Amino acid sequence: MKIGIDTFACNSGASGGIYLSQILKRIPPSGLVYELFGWEFDRFAFTNLSEQIGFVPVGKIIGKTANSLWHYFKFPQFAELRNYKICFFPVAHRRLPNKFPCFSVGTVHDMAAYWGTRKTREHLGALLRVILPDSLRKLDRVIAVSNWVKNELIEKVNVRESRIEVIPNGVDTSLYYPRPTESDNPVLMQPFSFKRPYILYAARLHYPIKNHLMLIKAFEIFKERTKYPHRLVFAGSDDHGAERIKMGAQSSRYHNDIFFTGNFPPKNLPELYAAADFVVIPSFYEGFGSGAIEAMASGVPVACARAAALPETAEHAALYFEPHNAEDMADRMVALATDSELHKMLVEAGLERAKLFSWEICAEQTLKIVQDEG
């Protein structure tokens, strides 16, 4: 039996590609044939993870709209020609066909494009935003990474609850774990050097949904109250509205203490987490909250917004604030920086919480659904 896996919209191994990579490298030996299809430049992003995996390059015109049209009009014929019995779409909230000639499974990581108002929601593209709900309803099985996402699939796009299975993402504890760090020594990660102590927010620069500007305001309040030497590090690639975020940082009276890394090397991200004094996640919307779990597994306390799936993911192991309230956010930041007992308690609670999120379990449950033709 041949299973096709769509790598379009997986960002060449980043973001949704991390999820796919974690699943692929845990495929057990079997008589099943797995075949990836996607852009030619993604060929080696995933195929080195398992000897069972083949790759078929598809599509010559690069672009979100053109690729959406390929899925809409060309995919059914392509799947039949490749003789797929099952097709898996690991980033189903970003790219899907409208017709499925075989058993279909898709993972939805968030519904940010359907959250909030036109000004606040994530930009998906007009065409895809219109056709995606109908495509999601046609999937045989839908994997949601949190109960929050499951409820949104039911309420916003009318996916049948009986077709949805909640399977949380995992955390790779071989990468994310506590590391001893001398507090006075800079953290050296070529081409970067970070002087401790610093506060970390690892997320793409997407305005307004990631809420960087409110964190900048909270950081100003934090600095005024504590007079501490902390810096604020934003680790993430530019996205919609990135220039507005950078202008907000530049206009801050503490702009010399605000640092943008750009697209940070994934191999160094665990070390960046582990050396942070604490992590703040101010997002208005997260479908899961991988940043919180990665920080916790690294032995770093977390303060995050009481928004979307973040409380479901972090539960009792984080401090919470209202994402629209800079004073409330700053209160939690001051508490983490000044209360050593609280800091220690959250480190311990976070390490225990992170143990509940396993890529092994995620892969096992996902592959069971993918391989089940109902």
C-alpha positions in Angstrom: 0.0 0.0 0.0 1.4 3.4 -1.0 0.9 6.5 1.3 1.4 10.0 -0.2 2.6 12.8 2.1 2.2 16.4 1.0 5.3 18.5 1.9 4.0 21.8 0.4 3.6 24.5 3.1 6.0 22.7 5.4 8.6 25.5 5.1 11.5 23.3 4.0 11.8 21.7 7.4 11.0 24.7 9.6 7.7 25.2 11.5 5.3 22.6 10.0 8.3 20.8 8.7 9.6 20.1 12.2 6.3 18.3 12.9 6.6 16.3 9.7 10.2 15.5 10.4 9.4 14.2 13.9 6.7 11.9 12.4 8.8 10.6 9.5 11.9 9.6 11.5 9.7 7.5 13.7 8.0 5.4 11.0 8.5 1.8 12.0 9.6 -0.9 9.5 6.7 -2.2 7.6 5.5 -3.3 4.1 4.0 0.2 3.6 5.4 2.5 0.9 5.7 6.2 1.9 6.2 8.8 -0.9 6.6 12.5 -0.3 5.6 15.0 -2.9 6.4 18.7 -3.0 8.8 21.3 -4.3 12.1 20.0 -5.8 14.1 22.1 -3.3 12.4 20.2 -0.4 13.7 16.8 -1.7 16.5 16.5 0.9 14.6 18.3 3.7 12.9 15.1 4.7 14.1 12.1 2.7 17.2 11.5 4.8 15.0 10.7 7.8 14.0 7.2 6.7 15.0 4.6 4.1 11.4 3.9 3.5 10.7 7.4 2.1 10.7 8.3 -1.6 10.1 11.8 -3.1 8.3 13.1 -6.2 8.9 16.7 -7.2 5.7 18.5 -8.3 4.9 22.0 -9.4 7.2 24.4 -11.3 5.5 27.7 -10.4 6.4 28.8 -6.9 3.8 30.8 -5.0 0.9 30.3 -2.6 -1.9 31.0 -5.0 -0.4 28.9 -7.8 0.2 26.0 -5.5 -3.3 26.3 -4.1 -4.7 26.0 -7.6 -2.5 22.9 -8.3 -4.0 21.2 -5.2 -7.5 22.3 -6.3 -7.3 21.2 -9.9 -4.3 18.8 -10.4 -4.0 16.8 -7.2 -6.8 14.3 -7.7 -5.3 13.2 -11.0 -1.8 13.2 -9.6 -2.9 11.0 -6.6 -4.6 8.5 -8.9 -1.5 8.3 -11.2 0.7 7.7 -8.2 -1.6 5.0 -7.0 -2.0 6.5 -3.5 -4.4 4.6 -1.2 -3.9 7.1 1.6 -2.8 10.7 1.6 -1.5 12.6 4.6 -1.5 16.4 4.8 0.7 17.4 7.7 -0.1 21.2 7.4 -3.8 20.9 6.4 -4.6 24.4 7.7 -2.4 25.9 5.0 -2.8 23.8 1.9 -5.4 21.2 0.9 -7.1 19.9 -2.3 -10.9 20.1 -2.6 -11.3 16.5 -3.9 -9.7 13.4 -2.5 -9.6 10.2 -4.7 -8.3 8.2 -1.7 -8.5 8.1 2.1 -7.3 11.4 3.4 -5.9 12.6 6.8 -4.9 16.1 7.6 -3.3 17.7 10.7 -4.5 21.2 11.7 -2.1 23.2 13.9 -4.2 26.3 14.2 -7.1 28.2 12.8 -5.4 31.6 13.2 -6.7 32.7 9.7 -10.2 32.4 11.0 -9.6 34.0 14.4 -10.5 37.6 15.4 -11.1 40.3 12.9 -9.8 41.0 9.4 -7.1 43.3 11.0 -6.0 40.8 13.6 -6.2 37.4 12.0 -3.3 35.7 10.3 -3.1 36.3 6.6 -3.7 33.1 4.6 -4.6 34.5 1.2 -8.1 35.3 -0.1 -8.4 32.2 -2.3 -7.3 29.7 0.2 -9.3 31.3 3.0 -12.5 30.8 0.9 -11.9 27.2 -0.2 -10.1 25.7 2.8 -13.2 25.2 5.1 -14.9 23.1 2.5 -11.7 21.0 2.0 -11.3 20.5 5.7 -14.9 19.1 5.9 -14.1 16.6 3.2 -11.1 15.0 5.0 -11.8 11.5 6.3 -9.9 12.2 9.5 -8.6 15.4 11.0 -5.9 15.5 13.6 -6.0 18.6 15.9 -3.0 19.5 18.0 -5.1 20.7 20.9 -8.7 20.7 22.1 -8.8 24.4 21.4 -8.1 23.7 17.7 -10.7 20.9 17.7 -13.4 23.2 19.0 -12.5 25.8 16.4 -12.8 23.2 13.6 -16.2 22.3 14.9 -17.5 25.8 15.5 -15.8 27.8 12.7 -15.8 25.5 9.7 -18.3 22.8 10.8 -16.0 19.8 10.7 -17.8 16.7 12.2 -16.6 16.0 15.7 -16.5 12.3 15.0 -13.8 12.9 12.4 -11.5 14.8 14.7 -8.8 13.3 16.9 -6.7 15.4 19.3 -3.0 14.5 19.3 -0.7 17.1 21.0 2.7 17.8 19.6 5.8 16.6 21.4 9.1 18.1 22.5 12.5 16.6 21.6 14.2 16.2 25.0 17.5 15.1 23.3 17.7 18.8 22.2 15.7 20.7 24.8 17.1 20.1 28.3 18.5 22.2 31.1 22.1 23.3 30.5 24.4 24.8 33.2 25.2 28.4 32.3 27.5 30.9 34.1 25.3 33.9 34.7 28.1 36.4 33.8 29.3 34.7 30.7 27.9 35.6 27.2 26.2 32.9 25.2 28.2 32.4 22.0 26.3 31.0 19.0 27.8 32.0 15.7 27.2 34.5 14.3 25.5 35.7 17.6 26.7 36.6 21.0 24.1 37.1 23.7 25.0 38.8 27.0 23.0 37.4 29.9 20.6 38.0 31.5 18.0 38.1 28.8 14.3 37.5 28.3 13.4 35.4 25.2 10.4 35.3 22.8 11.0 32.9 20.0 8.4 33.5 17.3 8.2 34.8 13.7 7.7 38.5 13.5 4.0 38.6 12.6 2.0 41.7 13.4 -0.3 41.8 15.3 -1.1 38.2 16.2 2.2 37.5 17.9 1.8 40.6 20.0 5.5 41.8 20.0 4.6 45.4 20.4 2.8 44.8 23.7 5.8 42.8 25.0 8.0 45.8 24.1 5.8 48.0 26.2 5.8 45.5 29.1 9.6 45.3 28.8 9.8 49.1 29.2 7.7 48.9 32.4 9.9 46.0 33.6 13.1 48.0 33.1 11.6 51.0 34.9 10.6 49.0 37.9 13.6 46.8 38.3 16.5 48.7 36.8 17.8 45.3 36.0 20.3 44.8 33.1 18.0 42.3 31.2 17.8 42.4 27.5 14.9 41.3 25.3 15.7 38.9 22.5 13.3 38.3 19.6 14.2 35.1 17.8 12.3 34.6 14.6 12.1 35.3 10.9 10.3 38.4 9.4 6.7 37.9 8.5 3.6 40.1 8.0 4.1 43.5 9.6 7.7 42.8 10.7 8.8 46.3 9.9 6.1 47.7 12.2 7.5 45.6 15.1 11.1 46.7 14.4 10.0 50.4 14.3 8.2 49.9 17.7 11.4 48.5 19.1 13.5 51.3 17.7 11.2 54.0 19.2 11.5 52.4 22.6 13.7 54.2 25.1 15.3 50.8 25.8 16.0 50.1 22.1 19.6 49.3 22.9 18.4 46.4 25.0 16.1 44.9 22.4 17.7 42.4 20.0 16.4 40.8 16.8 18.1 37.6 15.6 16.2 37.1 12.4 15.7 33.5 11.2 17.6 31.8 14.1 19.5 28.6 13.3 17.3 25.7 14.6 20.3 23.7 15.8 21.2 26.5 18.2 17.7 27.3 19.4 17.8 24.8 22.4 20.9 26.6 23.7 19.2 30.0 23.3 16.2 28.8 25.3 18.3 27.2 28.1 20.4 30.3 28.7 17.4 32.6 29.0 16.4 34.0 32.4 12.8 33.3 31.4 10.6 33.1 28.4 7.5 35.3 27.6 4.9 34.3 25.1 2.4 37.2 24.6 0.6 35.8 21.5 -3.0 36.5 21.0 -3.3 33.2 19.3 -1.5 29.8 19.5 -3.0 26.6 18.3 -0.7 24.6 20.6 2.2 26.5 22.2 5.4 24.6 21.3 7.5 27.5 22.6 6.2 27.1 26.1 6.9 23.4 26.2 10.4 23.8 24.7 11.2 26.4 27.3 9.9 24.2 30.1 11.9 21.2 28.9 15.0 23.5 28.9 14.5 24.3 32.6 13.4 27.8 31.9 10.2 29.4 33.5 7.5 30.7 31.3 5.0 33.6 31.4 2.4 33.5 28.7 -0.9 35.0 27.6 -4.1 33.6 28.8 -5.2 33.1 25.3 -6.2 30.4 22.8 -4.4 27.0 23.5 -1.6 28.4 25.7 -3.4 27.6 29.1 -4.3 24.1 27.8 -0.7 23.4 26.9 1.1 25.0 29.8 -1.6 24.5 32.5 -0.3 25.1 36.1 3.4 25.3 35.0 3.4 28.9 33.8 2.4 32.4 35.0 -0.4 34.0 33.0 -1.3 37.6 32.0 -3.9 39.3 29.8 -2.3 39.8 26.4 -3.8 43.3 25.9 -2.5 44.6 29.2 1.2 45.6 29.3 1.1 46.3 33.1 -0.2 42.8 33.8 2.5 41.3 31.5 5.2 43.4 33.2 3.9 42.2 36.7 4.7 38.6 35.7 8.0 39.5 34.3 9.0 41.4 37.5 7.9 38.4 39.6 10.0 36.0 37.6 13.1 38.2 37.8 12.8 39.1 41.5 11.2 36.1 43.2 13.8 33.3 43.3 11.5 30.8 45.0 8.8 31.4 42.3 11.4 31.0 39.6 12.6 27.7 41.0 9.1 26.4 41.5 8.1 27.1 37.9 11.3 25.5 36.6 10.4 22.3 38.5 6.7 22.4 37.4 7.7 23.1 33.8 10.1 20.1 33.7 7.3 17.9 34.9 4.8 19.3 32.5 7.1 18.9 29.5 7.4 15.2 30.2 3.8 14.8 29.1 4.6 15.8 25.6 6.3 13.1 23.6 7.1 12.9 19.9 7.1 9.1 20.2 3.5 9.1 21.3 2.5 11.8 18.8 4.1 9.8 15.9 2.6 6.5 17.0 -0.9 7.9 17.3 -0.6 9.9 14.1 0.7 7.0 12.0 -2.1 4.8 13.4 -4.7 7.2 12.0 -2.8 7.7 8.8 -2.6 4.0 8.1 -6.2 3.3 9.1 -8.5 3.5 6.1 -11.5 3.4 8.4 
